Amino acid sequence: MHGLMLAGTSSNVGKTTATMGLMAAFKAKGCHVLPAKTGPDYIDPMFHQFVTDEPSVNLDTWIVSSERIKTLFYRRLKEDDLAIVEGVMGLYDGNASGSEIGSSAYLAKTLGIPVFLIIDGRGMAMSAAALVMGYVNFDPEVHIAGVIVNRIKSQTHFELLKNAIETRTGVPCVGWIPDDPALTVGSRHLGLIPADELPKLKETVQRAGELTAAHVDLDRMLEYAEITPQGGAADPFAGQAGRFSDLTVGVAWDPAFNFYYHDNFTALKTLGVKLVPFSPLKDKGVPENIDALYIGGGFPEVFGQAFSDNTAMRSDLKDKLEAGLPCFAECGGLMVLTRSLQNKDGRRYDGVGFLPAETVMTKRLQHFGYVTVSAQLDGREFEFRAHEFHHSRVEASEEIPEIYRITKVKNQSASHWRGGYVKNHTLAGYPHLHFYAEGADDFLIALLKKARDLKEAGR
């Protein structure tokens, strides 16, 4: 069994393209690659799945406990598998409070996997050794097994950096990736453009894989990447397997709605829930004979015209929600349930019109980062960790009940706000929930139980 983490010295060192190249190269070599991503990112896992044909899981040690993280990681791995975890930001960057929790380094220690440090070698010689030495010495418990030099143009430059790094730090340089414009992936306001919107991604991945295979010692990386499974907590849903096999949930899935944690689907399937995907952009209505809806986040504002033009879907969604169909909506899902939404250029498009509010795009991120949510549902209180990431706010024209009290701590100072709009049997809020977070697992069970009760009562 093999596993490794690919971590950068900072953001913008080409970590994602290097990760795609290594995944593609190992897959071409015959390895069964299982991908994962550090933290709450939704877009990088789409690239991972595109390259490997395997779903990528999010491993977030701030939202989910370390013991459950071990379970989510190791339960997928078989003896001949290679797990590749992409890091987030710089290796030691954690949550805003300054704790190491949430960082790539903390995750690597939790899982007991080696780190291959990706550095941007442009414009450096001996300074590369100083850079690597700092990362190696900062936390001796983090096993930095090797260095990959990115974005340089020649073997000669690599040899110069390799000699400096290995001589001064003792850490092997396992290879380099050429600075090639063909490997560039576009971005927009929430990060990289998702994989399914890039028509030439197949060619980019192939090029990245070929360059990586030609310049990185894959066999040496595998030699350093042997791992031993770590113990973990029991799956919180395993004891209730099949409990909700009588429920069918429609899941919004298309280019506008695809921000989901893969393990959320695993949790629902373990509980026996049947999931039926549908496209709010293309379908004429929600699926027939469903008991609830799950509308995740994404880029609905980018596809505002297509959604606005799909009057049949908007009408059907509104009618079903007004009639009491249970719905759980997150971020982008919340946005489209309002009367209108706006793109970054200020153009406004029709929404579902279920919530008496408008969605307004903002220049700056709103409430960005990790949060703690206290939720009141049917007389019970639930508390769990979550994440917010959006360039919009909802402006209500009349009061809408809210069941979330959200707290964010930054620099030892706490801020609070309300969220989680409730109308009929719809709950719509900005926080993204991971159902394996402590408290969120119980909240999911409560939501499903309410959907079943409504089904049995005939709504």
Secondary structure, 3 states (H helix, E strand, C coil): CEEEEEEECCCCCCHHHHHHHHHHHHHHCCCEEEEEEECCCCHHHHHHHHHHCCCCEEECCCCCCHHHHHHHHHCCCCCCEEEEEEEEEECCCCCCCCCCCCCHHHHHHHHCCCEEEEEECCCCCCHHHHHHHHHHHHCCCCCEEEEEEEEECCHHHHHHHHHHHHHHHCCCEEEEEECCHHHCCCEECCEECCHHHCCCHHHHHHHHHHHHHHHECHHHHHHHCECCCCCCCCCCCHHHCCCCCCCEEEEECECCEEECCHHHHHHHHHCCCEEEEECCCCCCCCCCCCCEEEECEECCCCCHHHHHHCHHHHHHHHHHHHCCCCEEEECHHHHHCCCEEECCCCCEEECCCCCCEEEEEEEEEEEEEEEEEEEEECCEEEEEEEEEEEEEEEEECCCCCEEEEEEEEECCEEEEEEEEEEECCEEEECCECCCCCCCHHHHHHHHHHHHHHHHHCCC
